Amino acid sequence: MKQRIVTGVVAGLAFFVLLYLGSYWFAGLILLLSVIGFDEFLRMNHLKESKAIQVIGFVGVVLLTIQWKGLAISPGFLVWGLMFLLMAVTVISKNKVTVDHIAMAFLGIVYVGIGFHYMLETRWIAENGIYWTLLVFFCIWATDSGAYFTGSMIGKTPLWPTISPKKSVEGAIGGTVLSIVVALIFAYVRPELLSYSRAISIGLLIAVVGQMGDLIQSAYKRVKGIKDTGTLLPGHGGVLDRTDSWLIVFPFLHMLSLLPHT
């Protein structure tokens, strides 16, 4: 427990400092997390044996995460190009790398690359980017905390026992309520940026989608028979363990236009 607390405090402080600095500092952190996260994904799926998958995968994740404005390639074409290259590997390798291998690798590239990209998009919002980024993160963490404490105190009804036995319906509701409360506090602090009705929508969406992101990772790890995706953070697991909700929430908010555009 002591190791878990120390790791959490140190990692948290470093994260907030780089988030505050923004610019290349935060971009560097997100890029590093995306590369480590994809490496965890490769290891979980035993895809490290293929050098071609690794090279295409890491390049793809970096390009999808950053998506430099000067890069004359649309995100859609970039995704298609990565798919083509991976499919070509099956031919060049004479099926030593199978379609199942490249399908899983492609899933990981999109999941990790696009998920982390929208975290940067949020921080790079022209005006008050740090406000919107903190709003999303605080609602995610409020959902996790609310679900944990509510579930611990009054949780009796299993939410999805075959996927995550410890999660309860009561916990899910508690996490949702706390997420909405946090969003409303952000609206109260800066009413010129966020209306109360929009805050409720954002808080609700983050809670629902964030908990689904957590369940998706739990379902995946259960199939793979592992407890953690990695060992980067002692007591906390790997990057994908800590960012499972982030990777789903940030893209959803942008796709539904609930956050300003960059």
C-alpha positions in Angstrom: 0.0 0.0 0.0 2.9 2.4 0.9 4.5 1.8 -2.5 1.1 2.3 -4.2 0.6 5.7 -2.5 4.2 6.9 -3.1 4.0 6.0 -6.8 0.6 7.6 -7.1 1.7 10.9 -5.5 4.9 11.2 -7.5 3.3 10.2 -10.8 0.4 12.5 -10.1 2.6 15.5 -9.4 4.7 14.9 -12.5 1.5 14.6 -14.6 0.0 17.9 -13.3 3.2 19.8 -13.8 3.6 18.7 -17.4 -0.2 19.3 -18.0 0.2 22.8 -16.7 3.3 23.5 -18.9 1.4 22.2 -21.9 3.0 22.7 -25.3 5.8 20.2 -26.1 6.0 19.2 -22.4 2.6 17.6 -22.3 2.8 16.4 -25.9 6.1 14.6 -24.9 4.4 12.9 -22.0 1.4 11.8 -24.0 3.6 10.5 -26.8 5.7 8.5 -24.3 2.5 7.0 -22.7 1.2 6.1 -26.1 4.4 4.3 -27.0 4.6 2.4 -23.7 0.9 1.6 -23.9 1.2 0.1 -27.4 4.2 -1.9 -26.2 2.1 -3.3 -23.4 -0.6 -4.2 -26.0 1.9 -6.0 -28.2 3.3 -8.0 -25.2 -0.2 -9.0 -24.1 -1.0 -10.3 -27.5 2.4 -12.0 -28.1 3.1 -9.8 -31.2 6.6 -8.8 -30.2 8.0 -11.6 -32.4 7.2 -9.7 -35.6 9.6 -6.9 -36.3 7.4 -5.6 -39.2 4.3 -5.3 -36.9 6.4 -3.5 -34.3 7.8 -1.0 -36.8 4.5 -0.3 -38.5 2.7 -0.3 -35.2 5.0 2.2 -33.3 5.2 4.5 -36.3 1.4 4.4 -36.6 0.8 5.1 -33.0 3.2 8.1 -33.0 1.6 9.5 -36.1 -2.0 9.0 -34.9 -1.1 10.4 -31.5 0.5 13.6 -32.7 -1.1 14.1 -36.1 1.2 17.1 -37.0 -0.7 19.9 -38.6 1.9 20.1 -41.3 1.6 16.4 -42.2 -0.2 16.3 -45.5 -2.1 13.1 -44.7 -5.7 13.1 -43.4 -6.4 10.9 -40.3 -8.7 8.7 -42.4 -6.0 8.1 -45.0 -3.4 7.5 -42.3 -5.6 4.8 -40.8 -6.2 3.2 -44.2 -2.5 3.3 -45.0 -1.6 1.6 -41.8 -4.2 -1.1 -42.5 -2.8 -1.6 -46.0 0.8 -1.9 -44.8 -0.2 -4.4 -42.1 -2.1 -6.5 -44.6 0.8 -6.4 -47.0 3.0 -8.0 -44.3 0.9 -11.1 -44.4 1.8 -11.5 -48.1 5.5 -10.6 -47.7 5.9 -13.0 -44.8 4.0 -15.7 -46.6 1.5 -15.9 -43.8 4.0 -16.3 -41.1 2.3 -13.2 -39.9 -1.3 -14.0 -40.2 -4.4 -11.9 -40.7 -5.3 -12.5 -37.0 -2.0 -11.0 -35.9 -2.3 -7.9 -38.0 -6.0 -7.4 -37.1 -5.1 -7.4 -33.4 -2.2 -5.0 -34.0 -4.4 -2.7 -36.1 -6.9 -2.6 -33.2 -4.2 -1.7 -30.8 -2.8 1.1 -33.1 -6.3 2.7 -33.4 -7.3 2.2 -29.7 -4.0 3.7 -28.3 -3.1 6.2 -31.0 -6.5 7.9 -31.4 -7.3 7.7 -27.7 -4.1 9.6 -26.7 -4.5 12.0 -29.6 -7.7 13.4 -28.3 -6.1 14.1 -24.9 -3.6 16.4 -26.8 -6.5 17.9 -28.8 -8.2 18.8 -25.5 -5.1 20.4 -24.0 -4.5 22.3 -27.3 -7.9 23.9 -27.4 -7.0 27.5 -28.3 -8.7 29.1 -25.3 -8.8 27.6 -21.8 -7.4 24.2 -22.9 -6.2 23.5 -19.4 -9.7 24.1 -18.0 -11.3 21.6 -20.4 -8.6 19.1 -19.8 -8.9 19.3 -16.1 -12.7 19.1 -16.3 -12.5 15.8 -18.2 -9.8 14.3 -15.9 -11.5 15.4 -12.7 -14.8 13.9 -13.9 -13.0 10.6 -14.8 -11.3 10.4 -11.4 -14.6 11.4 -9.6 -16.3 8.5 -11.4 -13.7 6.1 -10.2 -13.6 7.4 -6.6 -17.4 7.6 -6.4 -17.9 4.1 -7.7 -15.2 2.7 -5.4 -16.5 4.3 -2.2 -20.2 3.9 -2.9 -19.7 0.3 -3.9 -17.6 -0.4 -0.8 -20.2 1.0 1.5 -23.6 0.0 0.0 -22.8 -2.0 -3.1 -24.9 -5.2 -3.2 -26.1 -5.6 -6.8 -23.4 -6.9 -9.2 -23.0 -4.7 -12.3 -21.3 -7.2 -14.6 -20.1 -10.2 -12.5 -18.7 -12.2 -15.4 -16.4 -9.3 -16.4 -15.6 -7.5 -13.1 -17.1 -9.2 -10.0 -16.3 -6.4 -7.6 -18.2 -3.7 -9.5 -21.8 -2.9 -8.4 -24.8 -1.1 -9.7 -24.8 1.1 -6.6 -21.1 1.9 -7.2 -21.8 2.8 -10.9 -24.6 5.2 -9.8 -22.5 6.8 -7.1 -19.7 7.4 -9.6 -22.1 8.9 -12.1 -23.6 11.3 -9.5 -20.1 12.4 -8.3 -19.0 13.0 -11.9 -22.0 15.2 -12.6 -21.4 17.1 -9.3 -17.8 17.8 -10.3 -18.8 19.0 -13.8 -21.4 21.3 -12.1 -18.6 22.7 -9.9 -16.6 23.5 -13.0 -19.6 25.3 -14.5 -20.1 27.3 -11.3 -16.4 28.4 -11.3 -16.5 29.4 -15.0 -20.1 29.9 -16.1 -19.0 31.9 -19.1 -17.3 28.7 -20.5 -19.7 26.0 -19.4 -23.4 26.1 -18.8 -25.1 23.9 -16.2 -27.0 21.9 -18.7 -23.9 21.2 -20.8 -22.0 20.3 -17.6 -24.6 17.7 -16.7 -24.3 16.2 -20.2 -20.5 16.1 -20.0 -20.5 14.6 -16.4 -23.0 12.0 -17.3 -21.3 11.0 -20.6 -17.9 10.8 -18.9 -19.3 8.6 -16.1 -21.1 6.2 -18.4 -18.5 5.9 -21.2 -15.6 5.9 -18.7 -17.0 3.0 -16.8 -17.5 1.2 -20.1 -13.9 1.8 -20.9 -12.9 0.3 -17.6 -15.1 -2.8 -18.2 -13.7 -3.2 -21.7 -10.2 -3.4 -20.3 -11.4 -5.8 -17.6 -13.0 -8.0 -20.2 -9.9 -8.0 -22.3 -7.6 -8.9 -19.4 -9.9 -11.6 -18.3 -9.7 -13.2 -21.7 -5.9 -12.9 -21.7 -5.7 -14.3 -18.1 -3.7 -11.3 -16.8 -4.1 -9.0 -13.8 -2.2 -6.0 -15.1 -1.2 -4.8 -18.6 2.3 -3.9 -17.4 4.5 -3.1 -14.4 5.6 0.5 -15.2 3.8 1.9 -12.1 4.5 -0.2 -9.0 1.2 -0.9 -7.2 -0.8 0.6 -10.1 0.0 -1.7 -13.1 0.8 -0.5 -16.6 -0.1 2.5 -18.7 -3.2 0.8 -20.1 -4.4 -0.1 -16.7 -4.3 3.6 -15.6 -5.7 5.1 -18.9 -8.4 2.7 -19.9 -11.2 5.2 -19.2 -9.2 8.1 -20.8 -8.7 6.3 -24.1 -12.5 6.0 -24.5 -13.8 9.2 -22.9 -11.7 11.8 -24.7 -12.5 10.7 -28.3 -16.2 10.4 -27.3 -16.4 14.0 -26.1 -14.9 15.4 -29.2 -16.9 13.2 -31.6 -20.1 14.4 -29.9 -18.8 18.0 -30.0 -19.2 18.5 -26.3 -15.8 20.2 -26.1 -14.6 23.2 -28.1 -12.5 22.6 -31.2 -8.8 23.3 -31.3 
